Amino acid sequence: MNEADYIFRSARLGFRAWKPEDIPLLAAMNADPVVMEYFPKTYTYEETEAQVKRFNAHFLQYGYGFFAVDRLDTGSFIGFIGLNHASFAAFFTPCVEIGWRLTPSVWGAGFATEGAIRCLQFAFDELQLNEVFSFTALLNKRSEKVMQKTGMKKAGEFAHPLCRMNILCNFMWFTAAVHKNVLHDFAGFCMEQILLYAGIYYQQEESSKIKQLPYLSSQFVLTA
């Protein structure tokens, strides 16, 4: 892969726009029941084609999106990590979310965490966003662990309106600080420490009314 093809890089990963040759590889991931364990269904090839079209349209509209991700040592496509404008009906939307989906052959190597932190740096430093959300099914502990490793704090639970059977999901958020600390090393690359603020905790009650609870804590510093 030509280095110029990458929008940005981390120590081991390159983040780029989507190419037609990525579609069969993503389709194989989307058809894998292991990858899609916590989603309502696996995707057909045609659904993956439509998904990539949505990714490309999102890039054109917002200037960011879910990036196709390559390993720099092999040049191989391993999935996507990036940012998305979430607008489904929830009390914290519209918002920008961070998400990822990687092929199982690279699970456990720290790529999701490394890529998520690099995308958060891009979100705060380049896009000048103030906060980024992430959410996952309550049973998806692997994804939740990645969120925790990036320094994100659990903010609450909600019933996802787009999930069949109304599966409960975790959601968590970052808030960028006005002042940032000096660069430090994380996983072989440098990024800025980001001061985090825990937002108000909201809980979806059985009555579908939202209960506002006190602040979880005051502020946190993201450390490697």
Number of C-alpha atoms within 10 A of each C-alpha: 12 6 11 8 11 17 11 15 19 22 17 16 24 24 25 19 16 17 10 9 9 16 18 13 15 25 20 16 22 23 16 16 13 12 16 15 12 15 16 13 14 20 20 13 16 10 13 21 18 13 16 20 13 14 19 19 13 17 17 11 10 11 10 19 26 27 25 24 28 21 20 17 10 10 13 13 20 23 22 23 25 24 26 22 18 16 12 13 11 13 10 13 13 12 17 20 23 25 22 21 20 19 18 13 8 13 12 10 9 12 23 25 21 22 25 22 24 25 25 23 19 18 21 19 15 10 12 11 16 14 18 21 25 26 24 22 20 16 14 15 11 11 20 21 13 19 26 13 19 20 19 24 23 21 21 17 20 23 19 19 13 11 14 10 10 12 18 18 18 19 23 23 24 27 19 21 17 8 8 13 13 9 12 13 12 17 15 11 14 14 21 18 21 24 18 20 21 19 20 14 17 19 17 16 12 8 6 10 9 14 10 11 10 9 13 14 11 9 13 14 14 16 14 13
